[in-house]
Amino acid sequence: MVRLPNSFSILITKYVVYNATGQKTGGIFVRIFVRYRTRREVSRVKIKVIKRYNDLALKAIQEEGTELDVSEQRAKYLVSQGMAEIVKEEPAKAAKAKTEGKEQ
């Protein structure tokens, strides 16, 4: 038995063929597929909308003052376009949120 990493999958197909004389022949066909991750682990960032815009990714109009949780790449793009600013979470607030989550 061959052990493959999680990113691979195997398809084994048994086939039977009859040749011109009517003899039965066949074999096994093995395919190995590489599975690409469809969802990458992406760091998330909170942003605050500073200018009203139509968000094509979320298919909604984002009003000024709305806070969104987006990928780091999208956050950089929205900041460069002047539509949003990155919200910095205070360390004390973050630590408090972690302890509250453990108590529940």
C-alpha positions, 0 to 999 in steps of 0.5 A: 500500500502506498500512502499519499499526502492529503493533497492527492487522491487516487481513482482506480478503474478496472476495465475489460476489453474483448479483442477481435478473436473474442478473447477477454483481456483487461487490466487496471488503470490508476489515476493520481489527482492532485487536489488544489486547495480551493480555500486558502487560509487568508488573514482577515482584517476589519475595515471601516467604510469612509466613503459610500460605494457599491461593493461588487464582491458583496453585491451591496451598497456599503454605507459610510461607517459600516464595519466589515471583515475582509481579507488582507488583500481586499482591505489594502485595495479598498484603502488604496481606493480611498473607500475604507480605513483599517480598524486597529483593535486595541490589545486590551480589548482583544485580550478581553474578547479572548477571555470572554470567549473562554468563559462561555 
